[in-house]
């Protein structure tokens, strides 16, 4: 494993880890992590990143700003929004990964998990970046209940906003909801989408409508045990992408070893057959 630290145009030093492919390289993939976490769950010993690299996939793991080793800034006193990931972090990481791998940026494959999937969709849909060769969205969705949506989701988002407003940041680690805290500016944006029932930029442009611009061969994955991103939630994004394949649902009723939840998709060794499917998706047309 190698570690690189590309710098964004606004001066943030990002952590970008590389797992070289063993043998002949068959594909090159940037993997991006979920909210309230960092990229470490991809890289557990004998875990997802190593599994892919042993199969000939060169893997890059990015920590979004304020997460993992991409600090400073820090959530308690930092001020960044979703657009910081879309306009600064992802373009910097993709260009750095392509340069290190000595390929064109359009030859990269992209795996976005949860928040990582949303950042990719926003960047590719609004054409901040060209669509990647392969796009894979794992547990990627948003809660957009609006004013009349499910009351539990509306209450949870309202509580998230109120706690963040009171403390000045979202204390994720204190409540054992994840490994990384989140900044107040990002949480305000996230909860505003939930209130309005629309996923949009600060200028009002809808990210949802822009998804029709994505040209990638797209494969979405979601676990039947995932309470944060159900198959119906994931379909909100997937069905708007012209090149999207049917959603791969992961659960015992469908022949899988477990009903995968939000993170066991990448940490449960019982899901090696799913990981093999992903590898096949990346390399099938090479």
Beta strands, then each sheet from edge to edge (+ up, - down):
strand 1: 2-4
strand 2: 15-19
strand 3: 27-32
strand 4: 57-63
strand 5: 109-113
strand 6: 134-138
strand 7: 169-170
strand 8: 182-183
strand 9: 217-223
strand 10: 248-250
sheet 1: 1+ 2- 4+ 3+ 5+ 6+ 9+ 10+
sheet 2: 7+ 8-
end
